[in-house]
């Protein structure tokens, strides 16, 4: 099963760890540190040219997605319940 994150980016549902609203990046010291470390390790990928609305954490990368976290969560939930 796969989840479309926006643009041309599709990931395996089995690699998904978490989906966050972009506001979490600014709201917590721990999340800021996590993003800074991912940037340092070159594990950040921006999807498309549109404004980012969510963060998607997988086993290997952190994606900035132009799709809202609620939409992505609905997609993931549909895959997990089928």
C-alpha positions in Angstrom: 0.0 0.0 0.0 1.2 3.5 -0.8 0.3 7.0 0.3 0.5 10.0 -2.0 2.2 13.0 -0.2 1.7 15.6 -3.0 3.5 16.4 -6.2 5.0 13.2 -7.5 5.9 11.8 -4.1 4.5 8.5 -3.0 5.7 6.4 0.0 5.0 3.0 1.3 2.5 3.0 4.1 4.7 0.6 6.0 7.4 3.3 6.2 5.1 5.9 7.8 5.9 6.9 11.3 3.9 10.1 11.9 2.0 12.9 10.2 2.1 16.4 11.9 0.6 19.8 11.1 3.4 22.2 10.2 2.7 24.2 13.4 4.3 21.5 15.5 7.7 22.5 14.0 7.5 25.9 15.8 5.6 24.9 18.9 8.1 22.6 20.6 11.7 22.7 21.4 12.0 19.0 20.9 10.4 19.1 17.4 12.8 22.0 16.5 15.8 19.9 17.5 14.4 16.9 15.6 14.1 19.0 12.4 17.5 20.6 12.9 19.1 17.1 13.2 17.2 15.8 10.1 18.5 18.8 8.1 22.0 18.2 9.4 21.8 14.6 8.3 20.3 15.7 4.9 17.1 13.7 5.5 14.6 16.5 4.7 12.7 16.7 1.4 10.4 19.5 0.3 7.6 18.2 -2.0 6.7 20.6 -4.8 6.7 24.4 -5.0 3.5 25.0 -3.0 3.3 26.2 0.6 4.0 23.3 3.0 1.2 22.4 5.3 2.4 19.2 7.0 5.4 17.2 8.1 5.5 13.5 7.3 8.1 11.4 9.2 9.1 8.1 7.7 11.8 5.6 8.6 14.3 7.3 6.4 13.2 10.9 5.8 11.1 13.8 6.8 8.9 15.3 4.1 7.4 18.8 4.0 4.1 18.2 2.2 1.7 20.7 0.5 -1.2 18.5 1.6 -2.9 19.1 4.9 -2.1 16.8 7.8 -5.9 15.9 8.1 -6.0 14.8 4.5 -2.9 12.7 4.8 -4.2 11.2 8.0 -7.5 10.3 6.3 -5.5 8.6 3.4 -3.4 6.6 5.9 -6.4 5.6 8.0 -8.2 4.4 4.9 -5.3 2.2 4.0 -4.9 0.8 7.5 -8.6 -0.1 7.9 -9.0 -1.8 4.5 
